[in-house]
Amino acid sequence: KYKLDRTNKWYDHKPEGVIENDEYKILWDAMIQCDKKIEARKPDIVFVDKEKREVKIIDVAIPGDVRVNEKELEKIDKYKPLKDEIARLWKMKRVTVIPIVVGALGAITTRFKKFVREVGIEMRVEHVQKTALLGTARVLRLVLGS
């Protein structure tokens, strides 16, 4: 969609720190330089639309199912100072914090689909839930040694 380099298979993609073209820039797990002291300066993804002067701060979490609401609100609150600083320093018209939170067993909040739409790409909720569940199962196997 954004004409940025990637592998054909999304699950094989190993992103570099910065990927960009004339219209867009994506920062992966990058520390954001700020004038002020801001604790949370390293979100998972920062998407910059250069033409529209818009930034999306995307952070992903897979907590226990009972904590999805709490974690979603925590992410929004955590990145509010960074959101304000990016708007000021980079002179952006719009900066949005988008939490993508899926419970370890697939639970999502009522706001999840809205947040996925804000990311701007097509994603089926079932696929995101399955990925979270399979990832959790893989980690459990590693921890339990089976």
N, C-alpha and C positions, 0 to 999 in steps of 0.2 A: 504493500500500500504506500509506503513512504520512500520506496526506491533506495533503500539502504542495503548494503551487502549483508548476506546471511547465507547459511547452508540451506539446501532444499528441505531437509528434515529438521523441523524445529527442535526436536529432542536431542539432536546431535550438535546444536549450535552452542559454541563456547564464545560468548561476547568478549570483545576487547573493552578497555576502559572507556574509550570514546569512539563513536561511529558518527560520521556526519556527511552531509552533502550541502548543496547551496541553500536548501529549504529547511532541513531538519538536523537536529543533533540529539544523540542519545548518550547519556553518561551512565555507565553501569558501575554500581558500587563505588562511586567516586566521592572523595571528600570535597565539599564545596567551600571555597575560600569566602570568608566573611570579614567585615570590618568590626563587628561586635563579637563578643564571646557567646557562641551558640553551641550547646551541647550536642544536639542531634543535627549533624551536618553531613551524614553519609547514608542517604536513602538508597534503596535497591536500584531504582531507575529514576533518572531525570530526563524527561522528554521535552525538547525545545522546538517550537514551531517558530522559525526565524521571521517568516513573513507576517504572521498574525501577532507576533510578539506575545506568545502564550507559552507557559511552562506547566507541565504536569509532573508532580512529585509522586511517584508510585512506590509504595512499600508493601511487601508481601509478608504474611505471617500464617502459620499453621499451628494454632494453639489447640488445647483440648476443646472439645465441642461446647462445653458449658461457658467458655471464655470468649466466644467469637464477638459478641456485642461489645464487651469490655475492651477487647483488643482493638477493634475497629475504631472506637472512640479514642483510645490511647494513641493510636497512630496519628489521627487528625490533630490531636492536642500536641503531641510530641513535635510535629513538624511545622506548627503554626509560626514560631519565630523564624525558621528557615524560609518559609513561604514569604513572610513579610520582607526579609532581608533580600531574597532573590528579586522580588518585585522592585525594590528600591535600587539595588546595585546594578541589576541588568536592565532596568527601565522597561519592565514588562507590563503589558496591559492587564494580563490575567495570569494568576498563579493558583493552581489547584492542588490540593493534597488528595490522593486517591489511595485509600487502603484496600488491598485485595486480601481479604481474610477468609480462609476456609478452615473449618474445624478438622482435626486429625481423622475424624470418621465421616467428614463430608458436610457438617452443619454449616449453614450460611445465614446471614442476617437478611432482613427484608430489604435492606439498602444495597445488597451485593450486586444485583443486576444493574442498578443505576450506576454504580461505580465501574463496572465492566464496560458499560456503554461509554462512560467518560474517557476510558482508556483509548477508545476510538478504533478498536479492532474487533473482528468477529471472534467470539469465544463461546463455546457451549458450556453452560454451567456443569453439565454432567461430566464433561471431560476434565474440567478443573477439579471437581470433586474426586474423580477417579485418580487423577495424578496425585492429589494430596493423600488419598488413602493408600495408594501403592507406595508412595514415598515413605509414609509412616511405617508401613509393613516392612520395607527394606531396612529402615533404621532399627526396628525392633529385632529383625533377624540378626543384624550385625551386633547389637547389644547382647542378645541372648546366645549368640554363637552358633546358631543353627544354619 
